[in-house]
Amino acid sequence: MFFQCAKSSNYWLILYIWHVTLLLLNKMKIIKKNIVNTLFIVFLIVVIFVPDAKAFLIRGIIGLGFYAPSVETPATAMGDLSGIRFKDVKGKVVDLGDLKGKVIFLNFWATWCPPCRAEMPSIKKLFTQFKDDDQVVFIFADADANLPKATKFMIDREYNFPVYQVESAMPKQIFESALPTTVVFDKQGRLSFRHEGIANYNDKKFVGLLNQLKSAK
């Protein structure tokens, strides 16, 4: 009788332990699920509100081979570029009309713009390749017209880009509002490339485009 009672007690104890275990496992699943959901929400918040985090994510996508710019657009006549001016932090003014005979790479950007930040490493590689070439001119136009802030941003990130602010009216064919926007003019002042949004400017086809424009008369 005692053995039967003991056996019965053990049975209910085992059943109780099993029930408690199932409850704990279920609770752990809920906690685990909540942790995953919480981490995902935190990740989204960081990506949305921290420009460098979003830029890092986009940069990873660029590394996978996405965002190659299309270079098939035929050159478009712009007329005389004289009067389209940019000024650097030292007060030096550059007029596009004075750059005829040179290939111009013009990038509109802002410090707060994640896609702008994300494409900069690819632009740095392009800039490094052509910076000593007197036939190619780079202009990085700060859309916020805050040259001290823009210059500090470049220095802090070791981007040795020539930074300017817009000093004249800007034709919509060149820049309207989207950031980043990049345009390239050939030696005749024709619009040979225009792209709104992020792009990988170290792409072989784009580098080939600059070399092609540079070698043309």
Residue frames relative to the residue before (quaternion, step in Angstrom):
aa qw qx qy qz dx dy dz
M 1.0000 0.0000 0.0000 0.0000 0.00 0.00 0.00
F 0.6552 0.5054 -0.3023 0.4731 3.55 0.93 -0.95
F 0.6432 0.5303 -0.3134 0.4547 3.54 1.02 -0.91
Q 0.6518 0.5148 -0.3092 0.4632 3.56 1.00 -0.88
C 0.6488 0.5096 -0.3122 0.4710 3.58 1.05 -0.85
A 0.6498 0.5184 -0.3057 0.4643 3.52 0.99 -0.93
K 0.6468 0.5218 -0.3096 0.4621 3.55 0.99 -0.93
S 0.6550 0.5162 -0.2966 0.4653 3.53 1.04 -0.93
S 0.6408 0.5258 -0.3134 0.4633 3.58 1.02 -0.88
N 0.6497 0.5184 -0.3082 0.4628 3.57 0.97 -0.90
Y 0.6216 0.5586 -0.3259 0.4421 3.54 1.04 -0.82
W 0.7091 0.4454 -0.2632 0.4791 3.53 0.89 -1.02
L 0.6034 0.5486 -0.3523 0.4591 3.58 1.15 -0.60
I 0.6558 0.5052 -0.2993 0.4745 3.54 0.97 -0.93
L 0.6485 0.5184 -0.3080 0.4646 3.54 1.00 -0.89
Y 0.6451 0.5201 -0.3100 0.4661 3.58 1.02 -0.82
I 0.6567 0.5082 -0.3045 0.4667 3.55 0.94 -0.95
W 0.6419 0.5262 -0.3108 0.4631 3.55 1.01 -0.86
H 0.6530 0.5152 -0.3044 0.4642 3.57 1.00 -0.86
V 0.6572 0.5017 -0.3002 0.4757 3.57 0.95 -0.91
T 0.6330 0.5430 -0.3207 0.4490 3.57 1.02 -0.85
L 0.6524 0.5107 -0.3078 0.4678 3.55 0.98 -0.90
L 0.6393 0.5254 -0.3199 0.4615 3.58 1.00 -0.81
L 0.6633 0.5083 -0.2968 0.4622 3.56 0.97 -0.91
L 0.6494 0.5158 -0.3116 0.4639 3.55 0.99 -0.88
N 0.6496 0.5177 -0.3068 0.4646 3.54 1.01 -0.88
K 0.6474 0.5138 -0.3069 0.4719 3.56 1.03 -0.86
M 0.6378 0.5298 -0.3199 0.4585 3.56 1.03 -0.82
K 0.6235 0.5328 -0.3331 0.4651 3.57 1.07 -0.76
I 0.6484 0.5159 -0.3090 0.4669 3.54 1.01 -0.90
I 0.6520 0.5099 -0.3062 0.4704 3.56 0.97 -0.94
K 0.6543 0.5181 -0.3077 0.4569 3.54 0.95 -0.95
K 0.6494 0.5161 -0.3050 0.4680 3.54 0.98 -0.90
N 0.6605 0.5071 -0.3023 0.4640 3.57 0.98 -0.88
I 0.6261 0.5350 -0.3328 0.4594 3.57 1.05 -0.79
V 0.6547 0.5094 -0.3068 0.4667 3.56 0.93 -0.93
N 0.6639 0.5022 -0.2995 0.4661 3.57 0.93 -0.92
T 0.6493 0.5233 -0.3101 0.4564 3.55 1.00 -0.88
L 0.6592 0.5079 -0.3042 0.4637 3.55 0.94 -0.93
F 0.6414 0.5285 -0.3179 0.4563 3.57 1.01 -0.82
I 0.6526 0.5100 -0.3047 0.4703 3.57 1.00 -0.89
V 0.6393 0.5181 -0.3163 0.4721 3.58 1.00 -0.89
F 0.6325 0.5396 -0.3196 0.4545 3.57 1.00 -0.88
L 0.6642 0.5032 -0.3012 0.4635 3.59 0.93 -0.93
I 0.6443 0.5230 -0.3187 0.4581 3.58 0.97 -0.88
V 0.6540 0.5124 -0.3104 0.4619 3.58 0.93 -0.91
V 0.6684 0.5064 -0.2984 0.4559 3.58 0.90 -0.96
I 0.6844 0.4966 -0.2831 0.4526 3.58 0.98 -0.86
F 0.8184 0.3133 -0.1286 0.4641 3.57 0.81 -1.01
V 0.6990 0.3960 -0.2789 0.5262 3.63 1.20 -0.17
P 0.3872 -0.7711 0.4523 0.2255 3.62 -0.23 1.25
D 0.6683 0.5068 -0.3172 0.4426 3.59 0.90 -0.87
A 0.6289 0.5342 -0.3364 0.4539 3.59 1.06 -0.72
K 0.6627 0.4883 -0.2965 0.4842 3.57 0.95 -0.90
A 0.6397 0.5271 -0.3191 0.4594 3.57 1.02 -0.84
F 0.6317 0.5341 -0.3253 0.4581 3.58 1.02 -0.81
L 0.6503 0.5147 -0.3091 0.4655 3.57 1.00 -0.87
I 0.6734 0.4851 -0.2956 0.4731 3.59 0.89 -0.92
R 0.6178 0.5568 -0.3374 0.4410 3.57 1.04 -0.81
G 0.6213 0.5382 -0.3306 0.4637 3.56 1.09 -0.74
I 0.6412 0.5125 -0.3188 0.4738 3.57 1.05 -0.78
I 0.6091 0.5420 -0.3456 0.4646 3.58 1.06 -0.76
G 0.6512 0.5432 -0.3033 0.4346 3.56 1.01 -0.88
L 0.6426 0.5179 -0.3161 0.4678 3.58 1.23 -0.41
G 0.6390 -0.5629 0.3163 0.4181 3.57 1.28 0.03
F 0.5163 0.6341 -0.4232 0.3902 3.57 1.25 0.18
Y 0.7797 0.3771 -0.2681 0.4220 3.56 -1.40 0.15
A 0.2878 0.7322 -0.5609 0.2576 3.58 0.99 0.73
P 0.3986 -0.7427 0.4790 0.2451 3.63 -0.68 1.00
S 0.4315 -0.6734 0.5346 0.2730 3.56 -1.13 0.68
V 0.1246 -0.8162 0.5630 0.0356 3.57 -0.76 1.03
E 0.4624 0.7197 -0.4142 0.3108 3.57 1.23 0.34
T 0.4895 0.6847 -0.4285 0.3285 3.60 1.25 -0.18
P 0.4145 -0.7119 0.5013 0.2648 3.63 -0.79 0.95
A 0.6051 -0.5766 0.4106 0.3644 3.57 -1.18 0.61
T 0.1959 -0.7792 0.5895 0.0838 3.55 -1.07 0.86
A 0.4449 -0.6915 0.5011 0.2697 3.56 -0.84 0.98
M 0.1911 -0.8030 0.5596 0.0745 3.57 -0.91 0.97
G 0.4666 -0.6372 0.4763 0.3866 3.55 1.21 -0.34
D 0.7454 -0.3631 0.2864 0.4801 3.57 -1.21 -0.38
L 0.2987 -0.7741 0.5363 0.1545 3.58 -0.80 1.05
S 0.3999 0.7307 -0.4694 0.2929 3.56 1.27 -0.01
G 0.7447 0.3744 -0.2950 0.4671 3.54 -0.99 0.88
I 0.5987 0.4936 -0.3704 0.5107 3.58 1.28 -0.18
R 0.0215 0.8636 -0.4927 0.1046 3.52 -0.12 1.36
F 0.1205 -0.7550 0.6422 0.0549 3.51 -1.33 0.61
K 0.1757 -0.7897 0.5822 0.0806 3.59 -1.08 0.75
D 0.3146 -0.7506 0.5474 0.1947 3.59 -0.96 0.85
V 0.7431 -0.4412 0.2768 0.4201 3.58 -1.32 0.11
K 0.6707 0.4791 -0.2945 0.4837 3.60 1.23 -0.41
G 0.5975 -0.5946 0.3522 0.4067 3.55 1.29 0.00
K 0.4692 0.6683 -0.4500 0.3616 3.59 1.27 0.01
V 0.2164 -0.7882 0.5692 0.0894 3.56 -0.87 1.04
V 0.1475 -0.7652 0.6236 0.0627 3.54 -1.00 0.96
D 0.1558 -0.7704 0.6153 0.0601 3.56 -0.87 1.04
L 0.4725 -0.6969 0.4548 0.2901 3.60 -0.70 1.05
G 0.5989 0.5833 -0.3599 0.4142 3.57 1.11 -0.61
D 0.6609 0.5071 -0.2995 0.4651 3.57 1.18 -0.57
L 0.6614 0.5271 -0.2956 0.4443 3.57 1.27 -0.21
K 0.3187 0.7521 -0.5165 0.2571 3.57 1.23 0.31
G 0.7130 0.3713 -0.3145 0.5048 3.56 -0.88 0.97
K 0.7079 0.3626 -0.2418 0.5559 3.55 1.36 -0.02
V 0.4474 -0.6358 0.5509 0.3035 3.57 -1.25 0.48
I 0.1549 -0.8099 0.5633 0.0524 3.59 -0.79 1.03
F 0.1309 -0.7455 0.6512 0.0552 3.55 -0.91 1.05
L 0.0012 0.8213 -0.5663 0.0683 3.57 -0.44 1.25
N 0.0355 -0.8145 0.5775 -0.0436 3.55 -0.64 1.20
F 0.1886 -0.7600 0.6148 0.0937 3.57 -0.85 1.07
W 0.0868 0.8096 -0.5621 0.1453 3.56 -0.68 1.12
A 0.1452 -0.7563 0.6229 0.1377 3.56 -1.38 -0.04
T 0.6106 -0.5962 0.3837 0.3527 3.57 -1.11 0.69
W 0.7099 0.4723 -0.2543 0.4565 3.59 1.07 -0.75
C 0.5782 0.6359 -0.3425 0.3795 3.59 1.30 -0.25
P 0.3675 -0.7662 0.4813 0.2151 3.66 -0.36 1.19
P 0.6622 0.4828 -0.3405 0.4609 3.66 0.85 -0.75
C 0.5973 0.5507 -0.3583 0.4600 3.58 1.11 -0.67
R 0.6680 0.4969 -0.2907 0.4715 3.55 0.91 -0.94
A 0.6694 0.5378 -0.3058 0.4112 3.56 0.94 -0.91
E 0.7219 0.4411 -0.2606 0.4653 3.60 0.99 -0.76
M 0.4942 0.7097 -0.4102 0.2897 3.60 1.22 -0.31
P 0.6248 0.5238 -0.3777 0.4390 3.67 0.91 -0.63
S 0.6524 0.4900 -0.3267 0.4770 3.61 1.01 -0.70
I 0.6354 0.5110 -0.3271 0.4777 3.59 1.07 -0.73
K 0.6061 0.5608 -0.3553 0.4380 3.58 1.05 -0.72
K 0.6509 0.5017 -0.3176 0.4730 3.59 0.98 -0.82
L 0.6419 0.5092 -0.3183 0.4767 3.58 1.02 -0.79
F 0.6575 0.5230 -0.2974 0.4535 3.56 0.92 -0.97
T 0.6376 0.5335 -0.3192 0.4550 3.58 0.98 -0.88
Q 0.6668 0.5198 -0.2928 0.4465 3.56 1.04 -0.79
F 0.8124 0.2803 -0.1173 0.4977 3.60 1.01 -0.80
K 0.4352 0.7516 -0.4386 0.2309 3.63 1.20 -0.20
D 0.7256 0.4034 -0.2458 0.5004 3.60 1.09 -0.59
D 0.5283 0.6154 -0.4050 0.4220 3.57 1.30 0.15
D 0.3220 -0.7928 0.4858 0.1782 3.60 -0.44 1.18
Q 0.6080 0.5495 -0.3562 0.4489 3.58 1.28 0.01
V 0.7140 0.3703 -0.2283 0.5487 3.58 1.31 -0.14
V 0.1057 -0.7968 0.5947 0.0195 3.57 -0.83 1.06
F 0.1831 -0.7746 0.5992 0.0861 3.56 -0.95 0.95
I 0.0010 -0.7724 0.6348 -0.0197 3.56 -1.00 0.93
F 0.0905 -0.7812 0.6172 0.0245 3.56 -0.76 1.09
A 0.1397 -0.8360 0.5303 0.0202 3.53 -0.26 1.34
D 0.3118 -0.7550 0.5542 0.1600 3.55 -0.61 1.20
A 0.3664 -0.7709 0.4827 0.1959 3.58 -0.45 1.22
D 0.6637 0.5071 -0.3014 0.4599 3.61 1.19 -0.45
A 0.3165 -0.7772 0.4824 0.2513 3.58 1.32 -0.21
N 0.4987 0.5982 -0.4583 0.4282 3.56 1.00 0.87
L 0.1685 -0.8607 0.4737 0.0794 3.54 0.41 1.28
P 0.6364 0.5161 -0.3649 0.4421 3.67 0.86 -0.73
K 0.6737 0.4866 -0.2923 0.4732 3.59 0.93 -0.89
A 0.6661 0.5070 -0.3003 0.4572 3.58 0.94 -0.91
T 0.6551 0.5130 -0.3056 0.4629 3.57 0.98 -0.87
K 0.6453 0.5112 -0.3137 0.4732 3.59 0.98 -0.84
F 0.6112 0.5538 -0.3400 0.4519 3.57 1.01 -0.81
M 0.6834 0.4863 -0.2856 0.4636 3.58 0.87 -0.95
I 0.6617 0.5091 -0.3073 0.4566 3.58 0.93 -0.90
D 0.6561 0.5297 -0.3111 0.4385 3.59 0.91 -0.93
R 0.7580 0.3596 -0.1885 0.5104 3.58 1.09 -0.70
E 0.4533 -0.7296 0.4086 0.3087 3.55 1.36 0.29
Y 0.3960 0.6491 -0.5305 0.3748 3.54 0.93 1.00
N 0.1920 -0.8176 0.5367 0.0814 3.55 -0.40 1.21
F 0.2510 0.7990 -0.5038 0.2116 3.55 0.92 0.96
P 0.4524 -0.6591 0.5183 0.3038 3.60 -1.10 0.61
V 0.1387 -0.8293 0.5408 0.0247 3.57 -0.39 1.28
Y 0.0318 -0.7958 0.6041 -0.0287 3.53 -0.98 0.96
Q 0.2545 -0.6975 0.6241 0.2434 3.50 -1.38 0.00
V 0.5700 -0.6054 0.4320 0.3492 3.56 -1.15 0.62
E 0.1268 -0.8186 0.5595 0.0268 3.57 -0.86 1.01
S 0.7495 0.2891 -0.1954 0.5625 3.60 1.19 0.33
A 0.6569 -0.4373 0.3924 0.4725 3.55 -1.30 -0.06
M 0.2261 -0.7868 0.5645 0.1054 3.56 -1.04 0.79
P 0.4179 -0.7100 0.5044 0.2587 3.62 -0.63 1.07
K 0.5372 -0.6515 0.4353 0.3121 3.57 -1.01 0.82
Q 0.5621 0.5943 -0.3927 0.4202 3.58 1.19 -0.43
I 0.6858 0.4474 -0.2684 0.5074 3.55 1.23 -0.55
F 0.7934 -0.1382 0.1347 0.5773 3.59 0.71 -1.08
E 0.1577 -0.7891 0.5894 0.0717 3.51 -0.93 0.99
S 0.7645 -0.3168 0.2176 0.5176 3.59 0.49 -1.14
A 0.5981 0.6134 -0.3617 0.3677 3.60 1.09 -0.63
L 0.1037 -0.7780 0.6180 0.0459 3.54 -1.07 0.84
P 0.5464 -0.2968 -0.7806 0.0627 1.45 -1.69 1.83
T 0.1521 -0.7318 0.6489 0.1422 3.54 -1.33 0.35
T 0.0641 -0.8008 0.5955 0.0052 3.55 -0.88 0.97
V 0.0187 -0.7855 0.6185 -0.0070 3.56 -0.94 0.91
V 0.1547 -0.7617 0.6230 0.0886 3.53 -1.25 0.58
F 0.1708 -0.7680 0.6119 0.0815 3.54 -0.95 0.97
D 0.3870 -0.6967 0.5415 0.2678 3.56 -1.05 0.69
K 0.7520 -0.4210 0.2636 0.4334 3.58 -1.29 0.02
Q 0.6702 0.4831 -0.2896 0.4834 3.56 1.24 -0.44
G 0.5512 -0.6287 0.3843 0.3914 3.57 1.30 0.03
R 0.4643 0.6680 -0.4522 0.3657 3.57 1.24 0.33
L 0.4759 -0.6564 0.5050 0.2960 3.56 -1.09 0.73
S 0.1019 -0.8475 0.5208 0.0053 3.57 -0.28 1.30
F 0.7893 0.0605 -0.0234 0.6105 3.57 1.26 -0.34
R 0.1037 0.7670 -0.6305 0.0586 3.55 -1.07 0.79
H 0.0770 0.8012 -0.5865 0.0903 3.55 -0.84 1.00
E 0.1892 -0.7535 0.6211 0.1037 3.54 -0.95 0.96
G 0.7364 0.3574 -0.2893 0.4962 3.56 -0.84 1.00
I 0.7147 -0.4704 0.3257 0.4024 3.49 -1.37 0.12
A 0.0612 0.7820 -0.6192 0.0368 3.56 -1.19 0.60
N 0.4276 -0.6594 0.5517 0.2792 3.53 -1.29 0.41
Y 0.1379 -0.8459 0.5127 0.0507 3.58 -0.13 1.27
N 0.5654 0.5254 -0.4131 0.4834 3.55 1.25 0.33
D 0.3562 0.7433 -0.4793 0.3016 3.55 1.32 0.23
K 0.5818 -0.6303 0.3877 0.3374 3.60 -0.94 0.91
K 0.6595 0.5122 -0.3231 0.4453 3.59 0.95 -0.83
F 0.6612 0.4945 -0.3209 0.4640 3.58 0.99 -0.75
V 0.6208 0.5187 -0.3365 0.4820 3.59 1.00 -0.79
G 0.6386 0.5303 -0.3137 0.4610 3.56 1.04 -0.82
L 0.6134 0.5494 -0.3419 0.4528 3.57 1.07 -0.75
L 0.6693 0.4914 -0.3079 0.4645 3.60 0.86 -0.91
N 0.6550 0.5060 -0.3144 0.4648 3.58 0.96 -0.81
Q 0.6334 0.5326 -0.3158 0.4640 3.56 1.08 -0.78
L 0.6791 0.4777 -0.2847 0.4791 3.57 0.92 -0.93
K 0.6411 0.5423 -0.3173 0.4407 3.55 1.05 -0.78
S 0.7157 0.4539 -0.2515 0.4675 3.58 0.99 -0.85
A 0.5626 0.5995 -0.3936 0.4114 3.61 1.22 -0.32
K 0.4242 -0.7030 0.5117 0.2530 3.57 -1.16 0.61
